[in-house]
Amino acid sequence: MLKSQYTPDLIECGCDEAGRGCLAGAVFAAAVVLPKDYHNDTLNDSKQLTEKQRYTLREEIERDAIGWAVASVTAEEIDKTNILRASMHAMNLAIGKLDVTPDLLLIDGNRFYNESLIPFYTIVKGDGKYMSIAAASILAKTYRDDYMNDLHKEYPQYGWDRNKGYPTAAHYAALAQHGPSPVHRASFKLIKN
């Protein structure tokens, strides 16, 4: 069962990203501040949920959260820096968009480049441990899926409505046949050996 808080007294913000391992498109991140002692039996790491559950939970999170925000960093920016930096920057952008200032950031993963003065903890597999990080994982994933579905209309040959830009066999086959699109990450390995 997920914990509602890391500490009892602080305003905590959970942060997570989506799309780090993709070959195309922006990386998305979300920041979520839930009420103290928040409870939701369905809330979990976005990867453990069905698409329908994620979208239902997105509505609940947006309704119940004290504050939430989503931000993204483009494929072009990813190529200029690197995916790790871009992911962290997207998290920082989301934190900066919040209407409420948290006392503590709970970051999914083992590293974080903090662009604020807010103290933080990195928590490996945090999206399966803390509600606020799980909520952030759901927002980041669903907003990125919406974005990839929109891009699919522009570039249907890559099957982004199904693979969301991840490196599947069909995605590599489409790259071999059509070459990369303007939103593919040029710094990534786009040809499967």
Secondary structure, DSSP 8 states (H G I E B T S, - for coil): --BS-SSSSS-EEEEEEE-TT-SBS-EEEEEEE--TT---TT---GGGS-HHHHHHHHHHHHHH-SEEEEEEE-HHHHHHS-HHHHHHHHHHHHHHH-SS--SEEEEESS-----SSS-EEEETTGGGTBHHHHHHHHHHHHHHHHHHHHHHHH-GGG-HHHHTT---HHHHHHHHHH---TTB-TTS--S--
